[in-house]
Amino acid sequence: MVQLGSLVSSDAAAAVRHRIQKQMPDLLADRQPIAVPSENTRGAHWNVRTAGFAGTGEARDFCQAVKARGLSCYVIGS
């Protein structure tokens, strides 16, 4: 799984999710970004994530392609 953003509201997360889908339709052809509610020491927030990678290497390659387009991305989980 990779994280594409962390926002303070569900509306902001939805806007980022929509923007990402419009900017990278080729990278997201077989993936659907989702907004996942979370909480940390700074309070509630929403993480925009996507999954479906065969392994960590594929997730890293995906993030490199996302970052090459000027967006944030990092691999989460093991």
N, CA, C and O atoms as CSV, one atom per row, in Angstrom:
chain,resi,resn,atom,element,x,y,z
A,1,MET,N,N,0.845,-1.170,0.000
A,1,MET,CA,C,0.000,0.000,0.000
A,1,MET,C,C,0.892,1.236,0.000
A,1,MET,O,O,1.984,1.231,0.569
A,2,VAL,N,N,0.413,2.291,-0.644
A,2,VAL,CA,C,1.133,3.554,-0.633
A,2,VAL,C,C,0.208,4.665,-0.166
A,2,VAL,O,O,-1.012,4.589,-0.314
A,3,GLN,N,N,0.816,5.696,0.401
A,3,GLN,CA,C,0.054,6.865,0.839
A,3,GLN,C,C,0.369,8.015,-0.097
A,3,GLN,O,O,1.529,8.311,-0.384
A,4,LEU,N,N,-0.699,8.661,-0.569
A,4,LEU,CA,C,-0.573,9.745,-1.528
A,4,LEU,C,C,-0.859,11.105,-0.917
A,4,LEU,O,O,-0.680,12.129,-1.576
A,5,GLY,N,N,-1.300,11.130,0.334
A,5,GLY,CA,C,-1.559,12.394,1.004
A,5,GLY,C,C,-2.176,12.179,2.365
A,5,GLY,O,O,-2.728,11.115,2.647
A,6,SER,N,N,-2.082,13.199,3.215
A,6,SER,CA,C,-2.689,13.186,4.538
A,6,SER,C,C,-3.329,14.548,4.748
A,6,SER,O,O,-2.637,15.566,4.758
A,7,LEU,N,N,-4.650,14.574,4.917
A,7,LEU,CA,C,-5.405,15.809,4.964
A,7,LEU,C,C,-6.201,15.931,6.262
A,7,LEU,O,O,-6.415,14.941,6.961
A,8,VAL,N,N,-6.640,17.157,6.578
A,8,VAL,CA,C,-7.327,17.395,7.847
A,8,VAL,C,C,-8.845,17.206,7.773
A,8,VAL,O,O,-9.516,17.249,8.804
A,9,SER,N,N,-9.391,17.000,6.586
A,9,SER,CA,C,-10.840,16.799,6.483
A,9,SER,C,C,-11.167,15.805,5.376
A,9,SER,O,O,-10.368,15.578,4.468
A,10,SER,N,N,-12.343,15.225,5.466
A,10,SER,CA,C,-12.759,14.289,4.426
A,10,SER,C,C,-12.967,15.007,3.096
A,10,SER,O,O,-12.707,14.435,2.037
A,11,ASP,N,N,-13.435,16.259,3.139
A,11,ASP,CA,C,-13.620,17.032,1.906
A,11,ASP,C,C,-12.281,17.292,1.216
A,11,ASP,O,O,-12.169,17.174,-0.005
A,12,ALA,N,N,-11.264,17.649,2.010
A,12,ALA,CA,C,-9.931,17.884,1.444
A,12,ALA,C,C,-9.364,16.593,0.861
A,12,ALA,O,O,-8.749,16.609,-0.205
A,13,ALA,N,N,-9.568,15.486,1.551
A,13,ALA,CA,C,-9.093,14.188,1.057
A,13,ALA,C,C,-9.793,13.822,-0.249
A,13,ALA,O,O,-9.159,13.322,-1.178
A,14,ALA,N,N,-11.099,14.072,-0.318
A,14,ALA,CA,C,-11.842,13.779,-1.545
A,14,ALA,C,C,-11.335,14.625,-2.705
A,14,ALA,O,O,-11.237,14.136,-3.830
A,15,ALA,N,N,-11.011,15.888,-2.445
A,15,ALA,CA,C,-10.494,16.770,-3.489
A,15,ALA,C,C,-9.132,16.287,-3.984
A,15,ALA,O,O,-8.873,16.290,-5.188
A,16,VAL,N,N,-8.271,15.876,-3.072
A,16,VAL,CA,C,-6.955,15.361,-3.464
A,16,VAL,C,C,-7.108,14.064,-4.242
A,16,VAL,O,O,-6.441,13.860,-5.257
A,17,ARG,N,N,-7.977,13.196,-3.772
A,17,ARG,CA,C,-8.221,11.930,-4.469
A,17,ARG,C,C,-8.674,12.187,-5.909
A,17,ARG,O,O,-8.194,11.545,-6.844
A,18,HIS,N,N,-9.588,13.119,-6.073
A,18,HIS,CA,C,-10.093,13.459,-7.409
A,18,HIS,C,C,-8.970,14.041,-8.279
A,18,HIS,O,O,-8.835,13.671,-9.446
A,19,ARG,N,N,-8.168,14.949,-7.712
A,19,ARG,CA,C,-7.073,15.563,-8.458
A,19,ARG,C,C,-6.063,14.509,-8.904
A,19,ARG,O,O,-5.598,14.537,-10.043
A,20,ILE,N,N,-5.724,13.590,-8.016
A,20,ILE,CA,C,-4.766,12.532,-8.331
A,20,ILE,C,C,-5.297,11.660,-9.465
A,20,ILE,O,O,-4.555,11.296,-10.376
A,21,GLN,N,N,-6.578,11.331,-9.403
A,21,GLN,CA,C,-7.172,10.492,-10.449
A,21,GLN,C,C,-7.134,11.195,-11.802
A,21,GLN,O,O,-6.929,10.547,-12.829
A,22,LYS,N,N,-7.327,12.510,-11.816
A,22,LYS,CA,C,-7.285,13.254,-13.073
A,22,LYS,C,C,-5.862,13.420,-13.592
A,22,LYS,O,O,-5.644,13.415,-14.803
A,23,GLN,N,N,-4.878,13.567,-12.680
A,23,GLN,CA,C,-3.496,13.802,-13.080
A,23,GLN,C,C,-2.772,12.522,-13.499
A,23,GLN,O,O,-1.824,12.570,-14.283
A,24,MET,N,N,-3.218,11.382,-12.977
A,24,MET,CA,C,-2.475,10.136,-13.223
A,24,MET,C,C,-3.389,8.984,-13.638
A,24,MET,O,O,-3.315,7.912,-13.037
A,25,PRO,N,N,-4.240,9.165,-14.632
A,25,PRO,CA,C,-5.141,8.062,-14.986
A,25,PRO,C,C,-4.388,6.815,-15.446
A,25,PRO,O,O,-4.855,5.695,-15.241
A,26,ASP,N,N,-3.234,7.008,-16.063
A,26,ASP,CA,C,-2.459,5.855,-16.525
A,26,ASP,C,C,-1.880,5.062,-15.354
A,26,ASP,O,O,-1.889,3.832,-15.386
A,27,LEU,N,N,-1.379,5.742,-14.325
A,27,LEU,CA,C,-0.820,5.046,-13.166
A,27,LEU,C,C,-1.892,4.389,-12.306
A,27,LEU,O,O,-1.641,3.377,-11.651
A,28,LEU,N,N,-3.089,4.972,-12.313
A,28,LEU,CA,C,-4.166,4.463,-11.470
A,28,LEU,C,C,-5.176,3.625,-12.250
A,28,LEU,O,O,-6.281,3.380,-11.765
A,29,ALA,N,N,-4.811,3.187,-13.439
A,29,ALA,CA,C,-5.744,2.450,-14.288
A,29,ALA,C,C,-6.365,1.253,-13.587
A,29,ALA,O,O,-7.548,0.972,-13.780
A,30,ASP,N,N,-5.593,0.549,-12.785
A,30,ASP,CA,C,-6.123,-0.635,-12.095
A,30,ASP,C,C,-6.147,-0.465,-10.577
A,30,ASP,O,O,-6.208,-1.446,-9.835
A,31,ARG,N,N,-6.099,0.781,-10.124
A,31,ARG,CA,C,-6.118,1.063,-8.685
A,31,ARG,C,C,-7.141,2.145,-8.375
A,31,ARG,O,O,-7.394,3.022,-9.201
A,32,GLN,N,N,-7.719,2.083,-7.201
A,32,GLN,CA,C,-8.687,3.075,-6.766
A,32,GLN,C,C,-8.195,3.710,-5.464
A,32,GLN,O,O,-8.178,3.044,-4.428
A,33,PRO,N,N,-7.793,4.995,-5.497
A,33,PRO,CA,C,-7.398,5.647,-4.259
A,33,PRO,C,C,-8.588,5.755,-3.305
A,33,PRO,O,O,-9.720,5.987,-3.728
A,34,ILE,N,N,-8.313,5.583,-2.024
A,34,ILE,CA,C,-9.348,5.698,-1.009
A,34,ILE,C,C,-8.878,6.655,0.078
A,34,ILE,O,O,-7.678,6.847,0.270
A,35,ALA,N,N,-9.833,7.254,0.787
A,35,ALA,CA,C,-9.530,8.112,1.930
A,35,ALA,C,C,-9.835,7.321,3.194
A,35,ALA,O,O,-10.956,6.853,3.397
A,36,VAL,N,N,-8.823,7.181,4.036
A,36,VAL,CA,C,-8.933,6.384,5.250
A,36,VAL,C,C,-8.836,7.306,6.461
A,36,VAL,O,O,-7.832,7.998,6.626
A,37,PRO,N,N,-9.875,7.327,7.321
A,37,PRO,CA,C,-9.788,8.177,8.514
A,37,PRO,C,C,-8.758,7.620,9.486
A,37,PRO,O,O,-8.597,6.407,9.620
A,38,SER,N,N,-8.070,8.528,10.158
A,38,SER,CA,C,-7.043,8.128,11.109
A,38,SER,C,C,-6.936,9.188,12.190
A,38,SER,O,O,-7.524,10.264,12.082
A,39,GLU,N,N,-6.189,8.878,13.218
A,39,GLU,CA,C,-5.954,9.856,14.272
A,39,GLU,C,C,-4.542,9.687,14.794
A,39,GLU,O,O,-4.047,8.569,14.942
A,40,ASN,N,N,-3.908,10.801,15.067
A,40,ASN,CA,C,-2.576,10.763,15.663
A,40,ASN,C,C,-2.500,11.837,16.737
A,40,ASN,O,O,-3.530,12.369,17.153
A,41,THR,N,N,-1.324,12.156,17.180
A,41,THR,CA,C,-1.170,13.132,18.265
A,41,THR,C,C,-1.641,14.527,17.877
A,41,THR,O,O,-1.930,15.346,18.749
A,42,ARG,N,N,-1.720,14.799,16.605
A,42,ARG,CA,C,-2.210,16.108,16.133
A,42,ARG,C,C,-3.715,16.115,15.906
A,42,ARG,O,O,-4.272,17.156,15.559
A,43,GLY,N,N,-4.383,14.991,16.090
A,43,GLY,CA,C,-5.830,14.918,15.920
A,43,GLY,C,C,-6.234,14.073,14.722
A,43,GLY,O,O,-5.430,13.342,14.144
A,44,ALA,N,N,-7.497,14.196,14.375
A,44,ALA,CA,C,-8.059,13.401,13.278
A,44,ALA,C,C,-7.562,13.926,11.926
A,44,ALA,O,O,-7.356,15.127,11.749
A,45,HIS,N,N,-7.377,13.020,10.996
A,45,HIS,CA,C,-7.011,13.372,9.632
A,45,HIS,C,C,-7.421,12.233,8.703
A,45,HIS,O,O,-7.874,11.182,9.157
A,46,TRP,N,N,-7.261,12.450,7.422
A,46,TRP,CA,C,-7.631,11.474,6.396
A,46,TRP,C,C,-6.416,11.180,5.531
A,46,TRP,O,O,-5.774,12.099,5.023
A,47,ASN,N,N,-6.101,9.908,5.365
A,47,ASN,CA,C,-4.995,9.473,4.518
A,47,ASN,C,C,-5.542,8.989,3.183
A,47,ASN,O,O,-6.467,8.179,3.139
A,48,VAL,N,N,-4.969,9.489,2.105
A,48,VAL,CA,C,-5.345,9.026,0.767
A,48,VAL,C,C,-4.340,7.942,0.387
A,48,VAL,O,O,-3.136,8.187,0.308
A,49,ARG,N,N,-4.858,6.747,0.157
A,49,ARG,CA,C,-3.999,5.585,-0.099
A,49,ARG,C,C,-4.515,4.765,-1.280
A,49,ARG,O,O,-5.667,4.887,-1.697
A,50,THR,N,N,-3.629,3.935,-1.795
A,50,THR,CA,C,-4.027,2.952,-2.798
A,50,THR,C,C,-3.181,1.692,-2.602
A,50,THR,O,O,-2.077,1.749,-2.060
A,51,ALA,N,N,-3.709,0.579,-3.044
A,51,ALA,CA,C,-3.057,-0.712,-2.821
A,51,ALA,C,C,-3.100,-1.534,-4.109
A,51,ALA,O,O,-3.383,-1.019,-5.190
A,52,GLY,N,N,-2.812,-2.822,-3.958
A,52,GLY,CA,C,-2.868,-3.733,-5.093
A,52,GLY,C,C,-1.523,-3.976,-5.744
A,52,GLY,O,O,-1.459,-4.330,-6.922
A,53,PHE,N,N,-0.453,-3.791,-4.997
A,53,PHE,CA,C,0.889,-3.993,-5.527
A,53,PHE,C,C,1.341,-5.420,-5.255
A,53,PHE,O,O,0.993,-6.004,-4.229
A,54,ALA,N,N,2.109,-5.974,-6.168
A,54,ALA,CA,C,2.602,-7.345,-6.021
A,54,ALA,C,C,3.631,-7.452,-4.902
A,54,ALA,O,O,3.847,-8.537,-4.360
A,55,GLY,N,N,4.259,-6.351,-4.555
A,55,GLY,CA,C,5.259,-6.359,-3.496
A,55,GLY,C,C,5.787,-4.964,-3.249
A,55,GLY,O,O,5.355,-3.999,-3.879
A,56,THR,N,N,6.728,-4.869,-2.322
A,56,THR,CA,C,7.287,-3.577,-1.953
A,56,THR,C,C,8.001,-2.917,-3.127
A,56,THR,O,O,7.928,-1.698,-3.284
A,57,GLY,N,N,8.685,-3.697,-3.946
A,57,GLY,CA,C,9.394,-3.138,-5.098
A,57,GLY,C,C,8.442,-2.471,-6.080
A,57,GLY,O,O,8.732,-1.392,-6.598
A,58,GLU,N,N,7.319,-3.105,-6.333
A,58,GLU,CA,C,6.331,-2.524,-7.246
A,58,GLU,C,C,5.748,-1.245,-6.649
A,58,GLU,O,O,5.527,-0.269,-7.367
A,59,ALA,N,N,5.499,-1.247,-5.344
A,59,ALA,CA,C,4.986,-0.057,-4.670
A,59,ALA,C,C,6.005,1.084,-4.750
A,59,ALA,O,O,5.632,2.235,-4.980
A,60,ARG,N,N,7.291,0.767,-4.561
A,60,ARG,CA,C,8.340,1.792,-4.663
A,60,ARG,C,C,8.412,2.364,-6.074
A,60,ARG,O,O,8.546,3.575,-6.247
A,61,ASP,N,N,8.323,1.505,-7.074
A,61,ASP,CA,C,8.340,1.965,-8.470
A,61,ASP,C,C,7.163,2.896,-8.742
A,61,ASP,O,O,7.310,3.921,-9.407
A,62,PHE,N,N,5.989,2.526,-8.218
A,62,PHE,CA,C,4.803,3.362,-8.372
A,62,PHE,C,C,5.059,4.733,-7.756
A,62,PHE,O,O,4.775,5.757,-8.379
A,63,CYS,N,N,5.600,4.760,-6.527
A,63,CYS,CA,C,5.868,6.033,-5.854
A,63,CYS,C,C,6.882,6.869,-6.626
A,63,CYS,O,O,6.742,8.090,-6.692
A,64,GLN,N,N,7.880,6.252,-7.199
A,64,GLN,CA,C,8.855,6.999,-8.002
A,64,GLN,C,C,8.165,7.676,-9.181
A,64,GLN,O,O,8.463,8.828,-9.497
A,65,ALA,N,N,7.250,6.970,-9.828
A,65,ALA,CA,C,6.516,7.544,-10.954
A,65,ALA,C,C,5.613,8.686,-10.496
A,65,ALA,O,O,5.490,9.697,-11.187
A,66,VAL,N,N,4.984,8.529,-9.336
A,66,VAL,CA,C,4.125,9.582,-8.779
A,66,VAL,C,C,4.970,10.813,-8.451
A,66,VAL,O,O,4.599,11.933,-8.802
A,67,LYS,N,N,6.094,10.609,-7.784
A,67,LYS,CA,C,6.965,11.719,-7.402
A,67,LYS,C,C,7.539,12.426,-8.625
A,67,LYS,O,O,7.765,13.635,-8.585
A,68,ALA,N,N,7.776,11.694,-9.705
A,68,ALA,CA,C,8.272,12.301,-10.941
A,68,ALA,C,C,7.250,13.273,-11.519
A,68,ALA,O,O,7.596,14.152,-12.307
A,69,ARG,N,N,6.011,13.112,-11.129
A,69,ARG,CA,C,4.944,14.019,-11.582
A,69,ARG,C,C,4.678,15.121,-10.566
A,69,ARG,O,O,3.710,15.871,-10.694
A,70,GLY,N,N,5.529,15.219,-9.567
A,70,GLY,CA,C,5.442,16.322,-8.603
A,70,GLY,C,C,4.491,16.098,-7.440
A,70,GLY,O,O,4.150,17.045,-6.731
A,71,LEU,N,N,4.055,14.850,-7.230
A,71,LEU,CA,C,3.128,14.575,-6.142
A,71,LEU,C,C,3.824,13.774,-5.049
A,71,LEU,O,O,4.896,13.208,-5.262
A,72,SER,N,N,3.210,13.737,-3.898
A,72,SER,CA,C,3.756,13.020,-2.760
A,72,SER,C,C,3.343,11.550,-2.802
A,72,SER,O,O,2.240,11.217,-3.235
A,73,CYS,N,N,4.237,10.680,-2.348
A,73,CYS,CA,C,3.933,9.259,-2.283
A,73,CYS,C,C,4.977,8.567,-1.431
A,73,CYS,O,O,6.170,8.844,-1.548
A,74,TYR,N,N,4.526,7.665,-0.575
A,74,TYR,CA,C,5.470,6.796,0.117
A,74,TYR,C,C,4.829,5.471,0.456
A,74,TYR,O,O,3.619,5.377,0.658
A,75,VAL,N,N,5.659,4.453,0.514
A,75,VAL,CA,C,5.211,3.092,0.789
A,75,VAL,C,C,4.935,2.957,2.285
A,75,VAL,O,O,5.737,3.389,3.113
A,76,ILE,N,N,3.806,2.359,2.621
A,76,ILE,CA,C,3.482,2.102,4.014
A,76,ILE,C,C,3.301,0.590,4.208
A,76,ILE,O,O,3.005,-0.130,3.254
A,77,GLY,N,N,3.476,0.133,5.402
A,77,GLY,CA,C,3.341,-1.296,5.685
A,77,GLY,C,C,4.603,-2.039,5.302
A,77,GLY,O,O,5.614,-1.443,4.931
A,78,SER,N,N,4.517,-3.365,5.403
A,78,SER,CA,C,5.715,-4.163,5.112
A,78,SER,C,C,5.620,-4.862,3.785
A,78,SER,O,O,6.545,-5.573,3.394
